[in-house]
Amino acid sequence: MDIRRAHAADLPEVAAIYGREALEGHATFDVEPRPMSTWEERLGATDDRFLVAEHEGTVIAYATSMPYRAKPAYLHTRETTVYVAPGHQGLGTGRRMYDALLALLADDRVHVVVAAVAQPNPGSLALHRACGFTEVGTMREVGRKHDRWIDITWLQKVLA
């Protein structure tokens, strides 16, 4: 597996990973796949980090960071996310993606990273804990998808 910066050619596979989750899962509150223009904007954002994991010529995971909020006092806080394609979950891919992403963010002098995990998702909670995140709270029933209410657990990690 090779972890590297995402390129434009990776975006269809990234979009497919996310699109499946939008249509079938609950890790995102999107209910439709995002248009390619959204992925192109994310790739072009100068303050974001966007990585992919490639295995045997196929993108199997991606990791991104984005501004937590647009207000100046949040400059050193980033929100992170990692998505791993089915068939590659539980094999250490997410951990390697987070390790690479967090190292880049530490180099960027990011102070704290946050992540929101839709529940239930014991695998994602375990991944975040293994990467040094701590739970800071759960917001109950903040989303509704697939005819059920979904909680969000927030986690954070102080980098420096």
Number of C-alpha atoms within 10 A of each C-alpha: 14 13 19 15 15 20 13 10 8 18 20 14 17 22 18 15 20 24 20 15 21 19 16 14 16 21 19 18 16 15 16 14 15 14 10 13 10 12 17 13 10 17 19 14 12 9 12 17 22 22 23 28 23 17 13 8 9 12 23 22 25 31 24 21 23 18 16 17 12 8 8 7 8 13 14 15 23 23 18 23 18 21 21 22 19 12 8 13 15 13 10 10 21 26 16 16 24 21 12 15 26 22 13 13 21 15 11 12 13 18 16 21 23 20 22 22 20 24 18 14 13 11 12 20 21 12 17 21 15 11 16 13 21 17 16 11 12 16 13 12 13 12 15 12 16 11 6 10 12 20 18 20 19 18 21 22 20 14 17 9
